[in-house]
């Protein structure tokens, strides 16, 4: 699986180019499934914001000119035959994973079985936005805990070995300053990145590089 971990979506030419490179073919020839699940766990999100994501009205993910875009709602998967939905995922080129509540998304990735399936999907591209990126990290830190998982804690999937502080210096999130990111990273005690919405992290075969037309910072362990 190849990862493009964004803060705000595919918002500039550099991130767009990185996405096409990961796909290995034009977006117009690629099939996508979008995952809005994280929206339903976050107190600031609504059914309207989930619809806006699916309809391509924000974040520059579902509206990039895909060959096809379907909706994969993780909370529905446990109630249908596994063979049915697994074929949907195996047949797609990219998963577009919306922001919202990271721990809620992580919970349903595990409950649905998607988390267990991902290691077998070597050609799949995962494009995350905010929570859709943070879910791939080992921890999110207490600052980003809203929905409480049954077992508690702030652990996530740990597909990558670094954590992410998104939406750095966002005009609607005045608390997301570099000073706050530095404090957050110190509390985590592990490697981490703070990044604004013009930045993404690309991960292929364990190699990590930053794609940015904005501001970001790496915090060592």
Backbone as CSV, one residue per row, in Angstrom:
resi,resn,N_x,N_y,N_z,CA_x,CA_y,CA_z,C_x,C_y,C_z
1,UNK,0.833,-1.196,0.000,0.000,0.000,0.000,0.868,1.247,0.000
2,UNK,0.486,2.206,-0.817,1.205,3.471,-0.916,0.354,4.562,-0.272
3,UNK,1.003,5.441,0.498,0.280,6.429,1.290,0.573,7.847,0.823
4,UNK,-0.481,8.653,0.755,-0.352,10.095,0.595,-1.151,10.717,1.730
5,UNK,-0.443,11.150,2.755,-1.061,11.622,3.994,-1.103,13.139,3.975
6,UNK,-2.279,13.687,3.750,-2.436,15.131,3.631,-3.103,15.697,4.874
7,UNK,-2.989,16.998,5.025,-3.690,17.714,6.086,-5.051,18.210,5.595
8,UNK,-5.072,18.750,4.371,-6.302,19.358,3.882,-6.790,18.861,2.543
9,UNK,-6.183,17.791,2.019,-6.578,17.283,0.714,-5.538,17.594,-0.354
10,UNK,-5.932,17.390,-1.593,-5.019,17.590,-2.731,-5.191,19.030,-3.210
11,UNK,-4.510,19.949,-2.530,-4.815,21.367,-2.675,-3.833,22.155,-3.532
12,UNK,-2.759,21.525,-4.018,-1.822,22.276,-4.848,-1.181,21.352,-5.884
13,UNK,-0.519,21.913,-6.886,0.051,21.088,-7.957,1.064,20.055,-7.476
14,UNK,1.831,20.363,-6.453,2.831,19.410,-5.976,2.186,18.151,-5.395
15,UNK,1.145,18.329,-4.588,0.450,17.173,-4.017,-0.282,16.413,-5.115
16,UNK,-0.870,17.145,-6.066,-1.552,16.509,-7.193,-0.574,15.653,-7.998
17,UNK,0.599,16.181,-8.260,1.612,15.438,-9.004,2.049,14.188,-8.244
18,UNK,2.192,14.307,-6.930,2.562,13.157,-6.115,1.496,12.074,-6.183
19,UNK,0.238,12.467,-6.196,-0.857,11.500,-6.292,-0.804,10.748,-7.614
20,UNK,-0.642,11.465,-8.708,-0.574,10.824,-10.030,0.613,9.869,-10.096
21,UNK,1.720,10.271,-9.499,2.907,9.421,-9.485,2.637,8.120,-8.718
22,UNK,1.942,8.209,-7.602,1.616,7.017,-6.828,0.654,6.101,-7.583
23,UNK,-0.294,6.688,-8.291,-1.246,5.897,-9.063,-0.570,5.178,-10.222
24,UNK,0.414,5.817,-10.809,1.089,5.250,-11.964,0.292,5.352,-13.239
25,UNK,-0.759,6.156,-13.229,-1.590,6.378,-14.407,-2.433,7.620,-14.165
26,UNK,-3.079,8.167,-15.193,-3.874,9.384,-14.991,-5.046,9.170,-14.041
27,UNK,-5.417,10.217,-13.345,-6.588,10.163,-12.469,-7.831,9.761,-13.252
28,UNK,-7.948,10.225,-14.483,-9.116,9.918,-15.305,-9.245,8.440,-15.628
29,UNK,-8.170,7.671,-15.442,-8.198,6.224,-15.684,-8.259,5.432,-14.384
30,UNK,-8.483,6.100,-13.257,-8.400,5.464,-11.940,-9.748,5.454,-11.242
31,UNK,-10.044,4.337,-10.597,-11.280,4.194,-9.821,-11.002,4.480,-8.346
32,UNK,-11.928,5.166,-7.703,-11.757,5.567,-6.307,-12.953,5.147,-5.467
33,UNK,-12.683,4.865,-4.203,-13.715,4.734,-3.189,-13.436,5.779,-2.117
34,UNK,-14.452,6.509,-1.717,-14.266,7.497,-0.650,-14.872,6.970,0.648
35,UNK,-14.211,7.304,1.745,-14.613,6.830,3.072,-14.922,8.039,3.954
36,UNK,-16.209,8.315,4.224,-16.580,9.472,5.053,-16.718,9.155,6.537
37,UNK,-16.419,7.934,6.960,-16.768,7.435,8.296,-16.317,8.336,9.434
38,UNK,-15.101,8.894,9.348,-14.572,9.689,10.461,-15.448,10.891,10.789
39,UNK,-16.202,11.381,9.817,-17.068,12.539,10.031,-18.063,12.309,11.169
40,UNK,-18.573,11.093,11.263,-19.684,10.847,12.185,-19.252,10.771,13.647
41,UNK,-17.948,10.705,13.900,-17.487,10.636,15.266,-17.030,11.950,15.853
42,UNK,-16.908,12.991,15.033,-16.335,14.257,15.500,-17.435,15.259,15.850
43,UNK,-17.323,15.934,16.976,-18.391,16.850,17.399,-18.591,18.044,16.476
44,UNK,-17.594,18.390,15.679,-17.733,19.545,14.789,-18.286,19.179,13.416
45,UNK,-18.466,17.891,13.164,-18.912,17.446,11.842,-20.410,17.131,11.860
46,UNK,-21.020,17.196,10.688,-22.457,16.987,10.544,-22.733,16.134,9.312
47,UNK,-23.963,15.643,9.140,-24.303,14.961,7.891,-24.065,15.840,6.667
48,UNK,-24.218,17.150,6.822,-23.986,18.056,5.698,-22.511,18.055,5.291
49,UNK,-21.609,18.024,6.271,-20.188,18.029,5.917,-19.777,16.711,5.286
50,UNK,-20.381,15.607,5.724,-20.105,14.322,5.085,-20.565,14.344,3.633
51,UNK,-21.732,14.912,3.394,-22.237,15.007,2.024,-21.328,15.874,1.172
52,UNK,-20.842,16.964,1.727,-19.954,17.857,0.970,-18.686,17.139,0.537
53,UNK,-18.153,16.292,1.407,-16.977,15.509,1.037,-17.295,14.559,-0.111
54,UNK,-18.368,13.805,0.039,-18.738,12.825,-0.979,-19.032,13.503,-2.315
55,UNK,-19.680,14.664,-2.250,-20.060,15.383,-3.468,-18.906,16.164,-4.089
56,UNK,-17.746,16.158,-3.442,-16.606,16.878,-3.973,-16.704,18.373,-3.829
57,UNK,-17.399,18.821,-2.792,-17.581,20.258,-2.588,-16.540,20.863,-1.657
58,UNK,-15.608,20.053,-1.175,-14.508,20.559,-0.355,-13.368,19.557,-0.375
59,UNK,-12.197,20.008,-0.045,-10.996,19.206,0.202,-10.274,18.720,-1.046
60,UNK,-10.820,18.922,-2.237,-10.155,18.503,-3.475,-9.688,17.057,-3.386
61,UNK,-10.646,16.153,-3.235,-10.329,14.723,-3.233,-11.279,13.955,-4.143
62,UNK,-12.566,14.080,-3.902,-13.539,13.334,-4.710,-13.823,14.004,-6.049
63,UNK,-13.380,15.222,-6.228,-13.720,15.989,-7.430,-12.523,16.171,-8.362
64,UNK,-11.588,15.242,-8.354,-10.363,15.410,-9.134,-10.468,14.870,-10.556
65,UNK,-11.617,14.323,-10.918,-11.796,13.803,-12.264,-11.562,12.309,-12.376
66,UNK,-11.916,11.564,-11.320,-11.745,10.120,-11.317,-12.606,9.438,-12.369
67,UNK,-12.171,8.271,-12.810,-12.978,7.458,-13.716,-14.307,7.105,-13.057
68,UNK,-14.252,6.757,-11.768,-15.449,6.506,-10.978,-15.151,6.787,-9.522
69,UNK,-16.183,7.159,-8.768,-16.055,7.369,-7.320,-17.231,6.682,-6.643
70,UNK,-16.934,5.758,-5.742,-17.959,5.128,-4.931,-17.784,5.486,-3.476
71,UNK,-18.773,5.156,-2.660,-18.730,5.446,-1.226,-18.589,4.132,-0.459
72,UNK,-17.584,4.051,0.394,-17.371,2.896,1.258,-17.595,3.346,2.694
73,UNK,-18.750,3.031,3.258,-19.066,3.410,4.631,-18.710,2.246,5.556
74,UNK,-17.691,2.446,6.389,-17.138,1.348,7.168,-18.120,0.788,8.190
75,UNK,-19.012,1.621,8.721,-19.957,1.125,9.719,-20.941,0.130,9.129
76,UNK,-21.100,0.127,7.807,-22.020,-0.810,7.152,-21.377,-2.163,6.883
77,UNK,-20.060,-2.221,6.830,-19.390,-3.433,6.352,-19.630,-4.669,7.218
78,UNK,-19.681,-4.555,8.562,-19.906,-5.772,9.347,-21.258,-6.437,9.082
79,UNK,-22.185,-5.723,8.473,-23.523,-6.270,8.263,-23.707,-6.897,6.879
80,UNK,-22.666,-6.914,6.048,-22.764,-7.528,4.729,-21.667,-8.572,4.573
81,UNK,-21.803,-9.425,3.572,-20.821,-10.486,3.353,-19.441,-9.894,3.086
82,UNK,-18.435,-10.423,3.784,-17.077,-9.922,3.633,-16.595,-10.045,2.192
83,UNK,-16.905,-11.157,1.548,-16.434,-11.361,0.182,-16.933,-10.275,-0.756
84,UNK,-18.090,-9.749,-0.457,-18.674,-8.719,-1.320,-17.887,-7.418,-1.239
85,UNK,-17.663,-6.931,-0.007,-17.001,-5.627,0.085,-15.499,-5.729,-0.143
86,UNK,-14.900,-6.872,0.176,-13.468,-7.026,-0.091,-13.191,-6.899,-1.585
87,UNK,-14.069,-7.438,-2.410,-13.873,-7.312,-3.863,-13.948,-5.859,-4.306
88,UNK,-14.781,-5.064,-3.651,-14.849,-3.641,-3.997,-13.509,-2.966,-3.739
89,UNK,-12.920,-3.276,-2.585,-11.655,-2.644,-2.220,-10.523,-3.141,-3.110
90,UNK,-10.479,-4.437,-3.369,-9.399,-4.985,-4.201,-9.456,-4.449,-5.630
91,UNK,-10.646,-4.119,-6.103,-10.804,-3.680,-7.486,-10.603,-2.180,-7.680
92,UNK,-10.425,-1.441,-6.602,-10.249,0.006,-6.737,-8.771,0.388,-6.772
93,UNK,-8.500,1.563,-7.274,-7.120,2.054,-7.336,-6.731,2.867,-6.116
94,UNK,-7.704,3.545,-5.509,-7.379,4.492,-4.449,-8.525,4.586,-3.457
95,UNK,-8.170,4.716,-2.186,-9.135,5.031,-1.134,-8.922,6.476,-0.718
96,UNK,-9.989,7.260,-0.744,-9.967,8.673,-0.356,-10.624,8.767,1.012
97,UNK,-9.851,9.079,2.043,-10.325,8.928,3.416,-10.449,10.293,4.076
98,UNK,-11.661,10.635,4.424,-11.982,11.968,4.925,-11.501,12.168,6.353
99,UNK,-11.457,13.431,6.756,-11.149,13.802,8.122,-12.369,13.693,9.016
100,UNK,-12.155,14.030,10.277,-13.192,13.910,11.291,-12.547,13.431,12.576
101,UNK,-13.056,12.382,13.162,-12.501,11.856,14.411,-11.619,10.647,14.121
102,UNK,-10.346,10.769,14.467,-9.375,9.728,14.132,-9.659,8.423,14.865
103,UNK,-9.974,8.486,16.149,-10.185,7.263,16.917,-11.464,6.552,16.493
104,UNK,-12.476,7.298,16.110,-13.705,6.686,15.586,-13.415,5.967,14.274
105,UNK,-12.649,6.610,13.405,-12.254,5.981,12.151,-11.435,4.727,12.414
106,UNK,-10.479,4.811,13.322,-9.636,3.665,13.652,-10.482,2.502,14.175
107,UNK,-11.423,2.803,15.046,-12.305,1.778,15.603,-13.029,1.035,14.501
108,UNK,-13.595,1.771,13.541,-14.385,1.121,12.496,-13.523,0.479,11.423
109,UNK,-12.297,0.930,11.274,-11.381,0.201,10.394,-11.090,-1.179,10.960
110,UNK,-10.933,-1.257,12.272,-10.693,-2.547,12.904,-11.960,-3.399,12.943
111,UNK,-13.076,-2.822,13.339,-14.326,-3.571,13.445,-14.783,-4.109,12.097
112,UNK,-14.576,-3.335,11.053,-15.026,-3.738,9.717,-14.136,-4.798,9.089
113,UNK,-12.880,-4.868,9.521,-11.915,-5.763,8.907,-11.035,-5.094,7.875
114,UNK,-11.285,-3.813,7.580,-10.470,-3.128,6.586,-9.011,-3.029,7.024
115,UNK,-8.782,-2.775,8.300,-7.399,-2.649,8.784,-6.605,-3.932,8.545
116,UNK,-7.242,-5.086,8.737,-6.564,-6.358,8.517,-6.313,-6.619,7.035
117,UNK,-7.151,-6.088,6.169,-7.025,-6.314,4.733,-5.904,-5.493,4.111
118,UNK,-5.652,-4.305,4.632,-4.755,-3.353,3.977,-3.356,-3.894,3.676
119,UNK,-2.715,-4.669,4.572,-1.358,-5.131,4.252,-1.263,-5.974,2.978
120,UNK,-2.368,-6.563,2.543,-2.342,-7.395,1.343,-2.556,-6.594,0.059
121,UNK,-2.774,-5.291,0.178,-3.117,-4.458,-0.983,-1.906,-3.626,-1.394
122,UNK,-0.933,-4.265,-2.008,0.344,-3.603,-2.286,0.229,-2.486,-3.313
123,UNK,-0.724,-2.563,-4.211,-0.847,-1.555,-5.269,-1.840,-0.440,-4.928
124,UNK,-2.556,-0.584,-3.836,-3.573,0.402,-3.470,-2.928,1.704,-3.003
125,UNK,-3.518,2.826,-3.378,-3.090,4.140,-2.893,-4.091,4.617,-1.846
126,UNK,-3.579,4.994,-0.693,-4.397,5.544,0.402,-4.138,7.046,0.454
127,UNK,-5.172,7.839,0.216,-5.058,9.291,0.326,-5.886,9.732,1.525
128,UNK,-5.211,10.151,2.572,-5.900,10.587,3.772,-5.934,12.098,3.879
129,UNK,-6.974,12.600,4.521,-7.054,14.011,4.860,-7.264,14.126,6.367
130,UNK,-6.370,14.803,7.063,-6.496,15.026,8.499,-6.636,13.687,9.232
131,UNK,-7.798,13.382,9.800,-7.975,12.111,10.506,-7.694,10.920,9.605
132,UNK,-7.994,11.052,8.326,-7.714,9.982,7.377,-6.238,9.728,7.187
133,UNK,-5.413,10.698,7.562,-3.961,10.521,7.587,-3.492,10.084,8.973
134,UNK,-4.013,10.727,10.005,-3.582,10.456,11.374,-3.856,9.017,11.801
135,UNK,-4.882,8.386,11.222,-5.220,7.018,11.607,-4.096,6.040,11.282
136,UNK,-3.222,6.393,10.357,-2.113,5.517,9.979,-0.922,5.620,10.935
137,UNK,-0.968,6.518,11.883,0.147,6.764,12.796,0.023,5.897,14.052
138,UNK,1.047,5.868,14.904,0.952,5.059,16.137,0.044,5.665,17.209
139,UNK,0.085,7.014,17.326,-0.694,7.723,18.341,-1.074,9.091,17.796
140,UNK,-2.157,9.656,18.364,-2.549,11.006,17.949,-2.305,12.042,19.044
141,UNK,-2.103,11.622,20.271,-1.924,12.567,21.370,-3.257,13.004,21.953
142,UNK,-3.250,13.345,23.232,-4.488,13.692,23.933,-5.189,14.913,23.331
143,UNK,-4.453,15.810,22.709,-5.051,17.012,22.129,-6.128,16.681,21.109
144,UNK,-5.992,15.541,20.448,-6.886,15.207,19.341,-7.902,14.134,19.704
145,UNK,-8.028,13.808,20.976,-8.998,12.811,21.412,-10.344,13.486,21.657
146,UNK,-11.374,13.037,20.936,-12.755,13.499,21.136,-13.636,12.286,21.450
147,UNK,-13.907,11.482,20.448,-14.633,10.226,20.661,-13.740,9.254,21.417
148,UNK,-14.313,8.600,22.418,-13.533,7.697,23.254,-13.721,6.258,22.794
149,UNK,-12.655,5.575,22.408,-12.774,4.167,22.024,-13.067,3.301,23.239
150,UNK,-13.648,2.126,23.038,-14.004,1.266,24.181,-12.834,0.966,25.105
151,UNK,-11.632,0.809,24.544,-10.469,0.484,25.367,-9.737,1.716,25.871
152,UNK,-10.208,2.906,25.503,-9.545,4.134,25.896,-8.249,4.345,25.136
153,UNK,-7.485,5.348,25.553,-6.191,5.610,24.950,-6.275,6.426,23.674
154,UNK,-5.121,6.646,23.056,-5.056,7.425,21.816,-4.278,6.679,20.737
155,UNK,-4.174,5.352,20.888,-3.437,4.552,19.921,-4.211,4.419,18.612
156,UNK,-3.470,4.446,17.516,-4.071,4.246,16.195,-3.364,3.082,15.499
157,UNK,-3.396,2.985,14.190,-3.025,1.743,13.508,-1.525,1.474,13.473
158,UNK,-0.702,2.510,13.504,0.743,2.295,13.507,1.297,1.759,12.202
159,UNK,0.661,2.079,11.091,1.187,1.685,9.788,2.502,2.411,9.508
160,UNK,2.585,3.676,9.934,3.835,4.432,9.876,4.339,4.636,11.299
161,UNK,5.585,5.074,11.442,6.178,5.176,12.783,6.242,6.603,13.301
162,UNK,5.483,7.512,12.688,5.469,8.909,13.121,4.035,9.374,13.312
163,UNK,3.861,10.410,14.127,2.548,11.014,14.347,2.417,12.296,13.528
164,UNK,1.178,12.800,13.411,0.901,13.965,12.563,0.072,14.989,13.323
165,UNK,0.528,16.220,13.299,-0.217,17.389,13.789,-0.685,18.143,12.542
166,UNK,-1.978,18.071,12.178,-2.441,18.675,10.923,-2.907,20.118,11.096
167,UNK,-3.227,20.738,9.973,-3.852,22.070,9.933,-3.033,23.123,10.680
168,UNK,-1.728,23.047,10.526,-0.850,24.020,11.171,-1.181,25.432,10.686
169,UNK,-1.351,26.358,11.640,-1.612,27.781,11.344,-2.863,27.987,10.490
170,UNK,-3.840,27.117,10.638,-5.094,27.260,9.889,-5.890,28.437,10.446
171,UNK,-6.481,29.207,9.545,-7.185,30.426,9.979,-8.398,30.118,10.860
172,UNK,-8.993,28.939,10.706,-10.153,28.573,11.525,-9.761,27.804,12.781
173,UNK,-8.462,27.560,12.941,-7.977,26.820,14.105,-6.806,27.572,14.721
174,UNK,-7.074,28.704,15.376,-5.994,29.555,15.889,-5.115,28.868,16.932
175,UNK,-5.628,27.784,17.505,-4.837,27.054,18.498,-3.760,26.173,17.860
176,UNK,-3.827,25.967,16.559,-2.884,25.061,15.875,-1.613,25.800,15.457
177,UNK,-0.886,26.262,16.445,0.354,27.005,16.208,1.557,26.066,16.251
178,UNK,2.676,26.550,15.791,3.893,25.742,15.853,4.315,25.497,17.302
179,UNK,4.092,26.477,18.178,4.414,26.277,19.588,3.592,25.134,20.182
180,UNK,2.287,25.087,19.828,1.431,24.009,20.317,1.857,22.668,19.743
181,UNK,2.258,22.685,18.461,2.726,21.450,17.841,3.985,20.931,18.527
182,UNK,4.870,21.843,18.907,6.100,21.454,19.592,5.785,20.841,20.948
183,UNK,4.851,21.450,21.681,4.452,20.899,22.978,3.812,19.525,22.805
184,UNK,2.919,19.402,21.814,2.252,18.126,21.516,3.276,17.037,21.202
185,UNK,4.259,17.363,20.372,5.270,16.386,19.988,6.103,15.955,21.187
186,UNK,6.426,16.897,22.065,7.209,16.562,23.262,6.442,15.599,24.163
187,UNK,5.124,15.777,24.264,4.308,14.880,25.082,4.253,13.478,24.500
188,UNK,4.273,13.381,23.170,4.223,12.073,22.523,5.510,11.295,22.738
189,UNK,6.633,11.984,22.657,7.913,11.331,22.854,8.381,10.482,21.692
190,UNK,7.751,10.612,20.534,8.155,9.860,19.349,8.281,10.782,18.163
191,UNK,8.763,10.293,17.022,8.887,11.142,15.841,7.528,11.636,15.373
192,UNK,7.504,12.851,14.844,6.232,13.446,14.445,6.473,14.540,13.407
193,UNK,5.404,14.874,12.703,5.409,15.987,11.762,4.267,16.932,12.094
194,UNK,4.535,18.231,12.038,3.483,19.245,12.008,3.426,19.771,10.585
195,UNK,2.209,19.929,10.036,2.121,20.377,8.652,0.836,21.151,8.405
196,UNK,0.938,22.088,7.480,-0.231,22.868,7.101,-0.966,22.172,5.960
197,UNK,-2.045,22.824,5.477,-2.885,22.191,4.470,-2.266,22.188,3.079
198,UNK,-1.123,22.830,2.905,-0.410,22.804,1.618,0.690,21.740,1.603
199,UNK,0.640,20.838,2.574,1.698,19.844,2.760,1.109,18.447,2.825
200,UNK,1.870,17.472,2.329,1.506,16.061,2.436,2.767,15.247,2.699
201,UNK,2.571,14.044,3.232,3.665,13.112,3.460,3.421,11.884,2.590
202,UNK,4.401,11.556,1.764,4.300,10.389,0.879,5.131,9.256,1.478
203,UNK,4.530,8.056,1.522,5.218,6.888,2.068,5.084,5.738,1.073
204,UNK,6.215,5.262,0.570,6.249,4.148,-0.370,7.344,3.189,0.060
205,UNK,6.974,1.941,0.324,7.934,0.910,0.725,8.812,1.365,1.890
206,UNK,8.202,2.062,2.836,8.915,2.507,4.023,9.699,3.792,3.863
207,UNK,9.787,4.305,2.632,10.498,5.559,2.389,9.536,6.730,2.555
208,UNK,9.930,7.691,3.371,9.074,8.833,3.695,9.665,10.098,3.090
209,UNK,8.822,10.867,2.380,9.267,12.193,1.955,8.109,13.166,2.033
210,UNK,8.448,14.419,2.209,7.452,15.476,2.380,7.265,16.214,1.058
211,UNK,5.999,16.403,0.691,5.631,17.152,-0.513,4.925,18.416,-0.037
212,UNK,5.487,19.584,-0.319,4.932,20.780,0.310,5.111,22.031,-0.536
213,UNK,4.078,22.851,-0.518,4.167,24.234,-0.984,3.841,25.167,0.173
214,UNK,3.979,24.641,1.379,3.621,25.416,2.560,4.631,25.268,3.675
215,UNK,4.123,25.020,4.890,4.957,24.996,6.099,4.826,23.654,6.786
216,UNK,5.954,23.127,7.207,5.957,21.882,7.957,7.219,21.805,8.811
217,UNK,7.184,20.869,9.764,8.350,20.665,10.625,8.390,19.225,11.095
218,UNK,9.576,18.650,11.122,9.756,17.295,11.644,10.298,17.377,13.064
219,UNK,9.698,16.599,13.954,10.171,16.489,15.333,10.768,15.102,15.525
220,UNK,12.011,15.020,15.913,12.636,13.727,16.146,12.133,13.141,17.466
221,UNK,12.413,11.866,17.663,11.938,11.212,18.894,12.565,11.837,20.122
